[in-house]
């Protein structure tokens, strides 16, 4: 059956199949991200409700005052990175080849320290 068809028809099938796969992959990625976000919110709510509910925080509120139902509790992530460059190891060189080709190269040693903080918006 497929041996008697023209190449145009086969190409049309391939394009249609590719479009269907692309749409399905896009839909699944959106659904997966939403599911991960909901599970993260559930985990935060579970952790915030565990332990003593009468513990008083720095702002004078008890844990019960922060609890909400469902996924209406906002979670924010803050990242802080500090990168230092060792200026003694910095090398900037240009290499000229035959025919006028020029390669530029920069080499340096760096060190980075990072902190990630997750905060809840309890208002």
C-alpha positions in Angstrom: 0.0 0.0 0.0 2.8 2.5 1.0 4.9 1.4 -1.9 2.4 2.7 -4.5 2.1 6.2 -3.0 3.9 9.2 -4.1 6.7 10.9 -2.1 4.5 14.0 -1.5 1.9 11.9 0.3 4.6 10.3 2.6 6.0 13.8 3.4 2.5 15.0 4.3 2.1 12.1 6.7 5.5 12.9 8.2 4.7 16.6 8.7 1.3 15.8 10.2 2.8 13.3 12.6 5.5 15.7 13.6 2.9 18.4 14.4 0.8 16.0 16.5 3.9 15.0 18.5 5.0 18.6 19.0 1.5 19.6 20.3 1.4 16.6 22.6 4.8 17.3 24.0 4.0 21.0 24.6 0.7 20.1 26.4 2.5 17.4 28.6 5.2 19.8 29.6 2.7 22.4 30.7 0.7 19.8 32.6 3.9 18.4 34.2 5.1 21.9 35.4 1.7 22.6 36.9 1.7 19.3 38.7 5.2 19.9 40.1 4.1 23.4 41.3 1.0 22.0 43.0 3.1 19.2 44.7 5.6 21.8 45.9 2.8 23.9 47.4 1.4 20.8 49.1 4.8 20.0 50.6 5.2 23.5 51.9 1.7 23.4 53.5 2.5 20.0 55.0 5.8 21.2 56.5 4.3 24.4 57.8 1.5 22.4 59.5 3.8 19.9 61.1 5.2 20.2 64.6 3.8 22.5 67.3 1.1 24.9 66.1 1.6 27.0 69.2 5.2 28.0 68.3 5.6 31.7 68.2 7.7 33.2 65.4 9.9 36.3 65.5 6.9 38.4 64.4 4.7 37.2 67.3 2.4 35.1 65.1 1.7 31.4 65.8 2.0 28.8 63.1 -1.8 28.6 62.8 -1.9 32.2 61.5 0.2 31.3 58.5 -1.7 28.2 57.4 -3.9 28.5 54.3 -6.0 25.9 52.5 -5.2 24.7 49.0 -2.6 26.4 46.8 -3.1 30.1 47.6 0.2 30.4 49.6 2.8 32.0 47.4 6.4 30.6 47.4 9.2 32.9 46.3 12.8 31.9 45.7 15.7 34.3 46.0 19.2 33.5 44.8 22.4 35.3 45.8 25.7 34.5 44.1 29.1 36.1 44.6 31.8 35.5 42.0 35.4 36.5 42.5 38.0 36.6 39.6 41.6 35.9 40.3 43.2 38.7 38.3 46.7 37.1 38.5 45.4 34.2 36.2 43.6 36.4 33.7 45.0 35.9 30.2 43.6 37.7 27.1 45.3 36.7 23.8 44.7 36.9 20.1 46.1 34.4 17.6 46.4 35.5 14.0 46.4 32.6 11.4 47.3 32.6 7.8 44.6 34.1 5.6 43.6 36.7 8.3 41.6 34.4 10.6 41.9 35.6 14.2 41.1 33.6 17.3 40.5 35.4 20.6 40.9 33.6 23.9 40.3 34.6 27.5 41.3 32.4 30.4 40.6 33.2 34.0 40.0 31.4 37.3 36.9 32.3 39.3 35.2 31.1 42.4 31.5 31.4 43.2 29.6 31.1 46.4 25.8 30.8 46.2 22.9 30.9 48.6 19.3 30.1 47.7 16.4 31.1 50.1 12.7 30.1 49.7 10.2 32.4 51.4 6.5 32.2 51.9 4.1 35.1 51.4 1.7 34.6 54.3 -0.4 37.7 53.7 
